[in-house]
Amino acid sequence: MKACVGWRRFLFCFPLIFILPHLFSVLELHQNQAITDSPKENTKKFDVQNSSGDDAPKKITKKFNHLVLGPAAGEGLPNRLQCQGVKALNKTHFSNPSHASSVGDGIAFVTVFTIYNNSPDALADGKPSNLVTVGNASYSKPERSMAILNVFINFIQVRMPQSNVIILTDPESDFSVHQNRVTVLPIQGEYSRDKLMLQRIRSYITFLDIRLEKLSQEQGRITHFIFSDSDIAVIDDLGQIFEKYQDFHVAFTFRNNKDQPLNSGFIAVRGTRDGILRARTFLQKVLEIYSSKYMKASRMLGDQLALFWVIKSNASFDAKRFSKAQAFIKEIGGASVLFLPCATYNWTPPEGAGQFHGMPLDVKVVHFKGSRKRLMVEAWNYFSSSADISDMLCLILKSGRTKYDF
């Protein structure tokens, strides 16, 4: 009987000798799988990373110091950018930059920017070991912030050449910008890293107060304002927002996200006296909610949480409207609020690989938030050498799944 038991164990275990090595090989293959794109793609300049379908890959903690190309989300879908390597197979819908915002009302971009170049950390970042290289240039941490700001301005000047850029900053911040149609406006406040998002809203409100004073002195052409983060690339003329939607005072962008549907990195304000007054009142309410309810999130997301609180506190507002990527207008707190879909007006690489299912052909703003700052600089360098905006967008679409070190 004992011999029989031993024989049965042998029969049971014997197949495992063949199965286990195969199982480990499959696991290793899934961890290290890498498949190149078409043979024509230049794999010397970019690494190629594979994942199947449009689902985002597993979280990777490593931040790369070079571009990593993956599959282009949205392949085969209508109204989405299609790519072969970094070449666009179809073209995005863009207006002619030479005519962008050249007639009608003026447009000014407003961003809050400061640089922490006097701190011990900033001085340490200047050491060769802490430099980050993109193309032929190397950057310390303060220089990286300036590189992003300059690329932000570059895209605006190429795509909307008649627009102005206004930089709101800490009076003690030491930096200069040597580009045309750019104004640096110091505004007193608390610009520490922990309070920067809170200060941003305060600076926006102060700026609107300044504009209200000037409106009484100025006659003629109206200037509308787009308040944005400095890590965005303007891909197409945004002046059409104010022409297409005539009745709004302030605009925000939204996505299908239950807890954080709104992104405060893009806010449009109509430049009429009524538009500025109502937008200022609305932002003041957001600031009050931020200060009273979300100070624990003052470093990040507090402004977006406060903004959503103000909007959803309106009894007639239906948050289910955020599930469809269609613009709509709603009266909230005495202001006519325009909601624009992020997929077009605030497209981000991670969401492009996720809920946006690729890049819409009518995309107008690309937001390089989080660990995609290097990609913003790389994209500008690529565009500067190729002058093809659609090919550049393919580069962004295929590289945006990866986190970078910049």
C-alpha positions in Angstrom: 0.0 0.0 0.0 2.9 2.4 0.9 4.5 1.7 -2.5 1.2 2.5 -4.2 1.0 5.9 -2.4 4.6 6.7 -3.4 3.8 5.8 -7.0 0.7 8.0 -7.0 2.8 11.0 -5.7 5.3 10.4 -8.5 2.5 10.4 -11.1 1.1 13.6 -9.6 4.4 15.5 -9.3 6.0 14.3 -12.5 4.1 16.7 -14.9 5.1 19.7 -12.7 8.7 19.1 -13.8 7.6 20.3 -17.2 4.9 22.8 -16.3 6.8 24.9 -13.7 9.7 26.0 -16.0 7.1 27.0 -18.7 5.0 28.9 -16.1 8.1 30.9 -14.9 9.0 31.6 -18.6 5.5 33.0 -19.2 5.7 35.2 -16.1 9.1 36.6 -17.1 7.9 37.2 -20.7 5.0 39.3 -19.4 7.3 41.4 -17.1 9.9 42.1 -19.8 7.8 42.0 -23.0 9.0 44.5 -25.6 7.8 44.6 -29.2 9.0 47.2 -31.7 6.8 49.2 -33.9 7.0 49.0 -37.7 10.5 48.4 -39.1 10.6 51.9 -40.5 10.4 53.5 -37.1 13.6 55.2 -35.8 14.3 53.1 -32.7 17.8 54.6 -32.2 16.2 57.9 -31.0 13.4 56.5 -28.9 12.9 53.3 -26.8 9.8 51.3 -27.8 7.5 49.9 -25.2 4.6 47.6 -25.8 1.3 47.1 -24.1 -1.8 45.6 -25.7 -5.0 47.6 -26.4 -5.8 51.1 -25.0 -5.7 50.2 -21.4 -3.0 52.0 -19.3 0.0 49.8 -18.4 0.8 48.7 -15.0 2.2 51.4 -12.8 6.0 51.9 -13.3 7.8 53.8 -10.6 11.0 54.4 -12.7 11.1 57.8 -14.3 12.9 57.7 -17.7 15.5 60.2 -18.9 14.6 59.6 -22.5 11.4 59.2 -24.5 9.8 55.7 -24.5 7.4 55.0 -27.4 4.4 52.8 -26.7 1.3 52.0 -28.8 -0.9 54.9 -29.9 -4.2 54.8 -28.1 -7.3 55.1 -30.2 -6.0 53.0 -33.1 -8.8 52.4 -35.6 -11.3 54.7 -33.8 -13.1 57.4 -35.8 -12.1 61.0 -35.1 -8.9 60.0 -33.4 -5.4 60.7 -34.5 -3.8 57.6 -36.3 -0.1 57.2 -36.2 2.5 55.0 -37.9 5.6 55.4 -35.8 5.7 59.1 -35.1 4.1 60.0 -38.5 0.4 61.0 -38.6 -1.7 59.1 -41.0 -4.5 61.6 -40.7 -4.4 65.3 -40.0 -5.8 67.1 -37.0 -8.3 70.0 -37.6 -6.4 73.2 -37.1 -7.0 76.8 -38.1 -4.3 78.7 -39.9 -1.9 80.3 -37.3 -1.4 83.3 -39.5 -5.1 84.2 -39.1 -5.5 83.0 -35.5 -7.0 85.7 -33.3 -5.8 88.3 -35.7 -9.3 89.8 -36.0 -12.0 90.6 -33.4 -11.3 90.7 -29.7 -7.9 90.1 -28.3 -6.7 87.2 -26.2 -4.2 87.2 -23.3 -2.9 84.1 -21.5 -2.4 84.5 -17.8 -0.3 82.1 -15.7 1.1 82.1 -12.2 4.8 81.3 -12.1 7.6 81.6 -9.5 11.0 80.2 -9.2 12.7 79.0 -6.0 16.2 79.9 -7.1 17.6 81.1 -3.8 16.8 78.0 -1.7 19.6 75.6 -0.6 17.9 72.8 -2.7 18.0 75.0 -5.8 21.7 75.7 -5.3 22.4 72.0 -4.9 20.5 71.2 -8.1 23.1 73.2 -10.0 25.7 70.5 -9.4 26.6 68.4 -12.6 25.2 65.3 -10.9 21.8 66.9 -10.6 21.5 68.2 -14.2 18.9 66.8 -16.6 19.7 66.7 -20.3 17.2 67.1 -23.1 18.6 67.3 -26.6 21.7 69.4 -26.5 20.8 71.3 -23.4 21.3 70.5 -19.7 19.1 72.0 -16.9 19.2 72.5 -13.2 15.9 72.4 -11.4 15.3 76.2 -11.6 16.3 76.0 -15.3 13.8 73.2 -15.9 11.0 75.5 -14.7 12.2 78.2 -17.0 12.4 75.8 -19.9 8.8 74.8 -19.4 7.7 78.5 -19.2 9.6 79.3 -22.4 8.1 76.4 -24.3 4.6 77.4 -23.0 5.2 80.9 -24.5 6.7 79.4 -27.7 3.6 77.4 -28.5 1.3 80.4 -27.9 3.4 82.6 -30.2 3.4 80.0 -33.0 -0.3 79.0 -32.8 -1.8 82.3 -31.7 0.8 84.9 -32.7 -1.4 88.0 -31.9 -1.9 86.9 -28.3 -0.2 88.3 -25.2 1.2 86.4 -22.2 1.0 87.8 -18.7 3.0 86.1 -15.9 1.8 86.7 -12.4 4.7 86.2 -9.9 6.1 86.8 -6.5 7.8 90.2 -6.4 10.8 88.4 -4.8 11.1 85.9 -7.5 14.2 86.5 -9.6 13.8 85.6 -13.3 13.4 87.3 -16.6 11.7 86.4 -19.9 13.2 87.8 -23.2 10.3 87.2 -25.6 7.9 89.6 -27.3 4.3 90.2 -26.1 5.2 88.9 -22.7 4.6 90.9 -19.5 5.8 89.9 -16.0 3.4 91.3 -13.3 4.5 91.0 -9.7 1.6 90.5 -7.2 2.1 90.3 -3.5 1.2 87.0 -1.8 2.3 83.7 -0.3 4.1 81.7 -3.1 5.5 78.9 -1.0 5.2 75.4 -2.5 2.6 74.5 0.2 0.4 77.5 -0.6 1.0 78.0 -4.3 -2.4 76.7 -5.5 -4.2 78.9 -3.0 -2.1 81.8 -4.0 -2.9 81.2 -7.6 -6.6 81.9 -7.1 -5.8 85.0 -5.1 -3.5 86.2 -7.8 -6.2 85.6 -10.4 -8.7 87.6 -8.4 -6.2 90.5 -7.9 -5.5 90.5 -11.6 -9.2 90.7 -12.4 -9.4 93.7 -10.0 -6.6 95.4 -11.9 -8.4 94.8 -15.2 -11.6 96.2 -13.9 -9.8 99.4 -13.0 -8.2 99.6 -16.4 -11.5 99.0 -18.2 -12.8 102.3 -17.1 -9.8 104.0 -18.7 -9.6 102.0 -21.9 -11.9 102.2 -24.9 -12.2 100.0 -27.9 -11.0 96.4 -28.3 -11.9 93.9 -25.6 -9.3 91.4 -24.4 -10.5 88.0 -23.1 -8.4 86.0 -20.7 -7.3 82.4 -20.5 -5.8 81.5 -17.1 -3.7 78.4 -17.4 -0.9 76.3 -16.0 2.4 77.0 -17.6 2.8 73.3 -18.5 0.3 73.4 -21.4 0.9 73.5 -25.1 -1.6 75.5 -27.1 -2.2 73.5 -30.3 -4.9 75.6 -32.0 -6.5 79.0 -31.8 -8.6 79.3 -28.6 -10.1 82.6 -29.6 -13.0 80.7 -31.2 -14.3 79.8 -27.6 -15.4 83.4 -27.2 -16.8 83.6 -30.7 -18.6 80.2 -30.6 -20.1 80.6 -27.1 -21.3 84.2 -26.8 -23.2 84.0 -23.5 -20.7 82.7 -20.9 -18.8 84.7 -18.3 -16.3 82.0 -17.1 -15.3 78.6 -18.5 -13.8 75.5 -17.0 -12.8 72.1 -18.4 -14.3 68.8 -17.3 -13.7 65.1 -17.6 -15.6 61.9 -16.6 -14.1 61.6 -13.1 -16.6 61.2 -10.2 -14.5 62.8 -7.5 -12.4 65.3 -9.5 -14.3 66.1 -12.7 -12.9 69.6 -13.0 -9.3 70.7 -13.8 -8.4 74.2 -12.7 -5.4 74.4 -15.1 -7.5 76.1 -17.8 -10.0 78.9 -17.0 -11.4 81.3 -19.6 -12.9 84.6 -18.7 -14.8 86.9 -21.0 -13.1 90.3 -21.0 -16.2 92.5 -20.7 -16.9 94.3 -17.5 -19.8 92.0 -16.7 -17.7 89.0 -17.5 -14.8 90.0 -15.3 -17.1 91.0 -12.4 -19.0 87.7 -12.5 -15.9 85.6 -12.9 -14.2 87.4 -10.0 -17.3 86.8 -7.8 -17.3 83.1 -8.7 -13.6 82.7 -8.0 -13.9 84.5 -4.7 -16.5 81.9 -3.7 -14.1 79.1 -4.7 -11.4 80.8 -2.6 -13.6 81.0 0.4 -14.6 77.3 0.1 -10.9 76.4 -0.4 -9.8 78.3 2.7 -12.6 76.8 4.9 -12.8 73.2 3.7 -9.8 72.1 1.8 -6.7 73.6 3.4 -5.4 70.1 4.1 -5.1 69.8 0.3 -3.5 73.2 -0.1 -0.4 71.9 -1.9 -2.4 70.0 -4.5 -6.0 69.5 -5.7 -7.6 71.8 -3.1 -8.6 74.4 -5.7 -10.2 71.7 -7.9 -12.1 70.2 -4.9 -13.3 73.7 -3.9 -14.4 74.4 -7.5 -16.4 71.2 -7.7 -18.0 72.0 -4.3 -19.2 75.4 -5.5 -20.6 73.9 -8.7 -22.3 70.8 -7.2 -23.8 73.0 -4.4 -26.2 74.4 -7.1 -29.3 72.3 -6.5 -30.2 72.1 -10.2 -26.8 71.0 -11.4 -26.6 67.4 -12.8 -23.0 66.0 -12.4 -24.0 63.2 -14.9 -23.4 65.8 -17.6 -19.7 65.3 -17.0 -20.0 61.8 -18.4 -20.4 63.0 -22.0 -17.6 65.0 -23.7 -20.0 67.8 -24.9 -19.8 71.5 -24.0 -22.7 73.0 -22.1 -23.6 76.2 -20.2 -25.1 76.4 -16.8 -26.1 79.4 -14.6 -24.3 79.0 -11.2 -23.9 81.6 -8.5 -24.9 84.5 -10.7 -22.4 83.6 -13.5 -23.0 81.9 -16.8 -20.5 79.0 -16.6 -19.3 77.2 -19.8 -18.1 73.7 -19.3 -15.6 72.5 -22.0 -14.5 68.8 -22.4 -11.0 68.1 -21.4 -10.6 65.7 -24.3 -10.4 68.8 -26.6 -9.4 71.7 -24.4 -7.3 70.1 -21.7 -6.0 66.8 -23.1 -3.5 65.0 -21.0 -1.2 62.0 -22.0 -2.4 59.7 -19.1 -6.0 60.3 -19.9 -5.3 60.0 -23.6 -4.3 56.4 -23.0 -7.3 55.9 -20.8 -10.8 57.5 -20.8 -10.1 59.7 -23.8 -9.3 56.7 -26.0 -6.6 58.4 -27.9 -6.3 62.0 -29.2 -9.3 63.7 -30.8 -8.6 65.3 -34.2 -9.9 68.7 -32.8 -7.6 68.8 -29.8 -6.6 72.4 -28.9 -4.7 72.1 -25.6 -2.2 69.5 -24.4 -1.5 69.5 -20.7 1.8 68.0 -19.6 0.8 67.6 -16.0 2.7 65.5 -13.5 5.7 63.6 -14.7 5.3 64.6 -18.4 7.3 67.8 -18.3 10.2 66.3 -20.2 7.8 65.3 -22.9 6.7 68.9 -23.3 10.3 70.0 -24.0 10.9 67.0 -26.3 7.7 67.8 -28.2 8.7 71.4 -28.8 12.2 70.3 -30.0 10.6 67.8 -32.4 8.1 70.4 -33.7 10.9 73.0 -34.1 12.8 70.5 -36.4 9.9 69.1 -38.3 7.3 71.9 -38.3 4.6 69.3 -38.5 2.1 69.7 -35.6 0.3 66.4 -36.3 3.5 64.4 -36.3 4.4 66.0 -33.0 1.1 65.0 -31.6 1.9 61.4 -32.6 5.1 61.7 -30.6 3.2 62.9 -27.6 0.5 60.3 -28.0 3.0 57.4 -28.2 5.2 58.7 -25.4 2.6 59.8 -22.8 2.2 56.5 -21.0 5.6 56.9 -19.5 6.7 59.0 -16.5 9.9 61.1 -17.0 12.6 62.7 -14.9 12.3 66.3 -15.9 
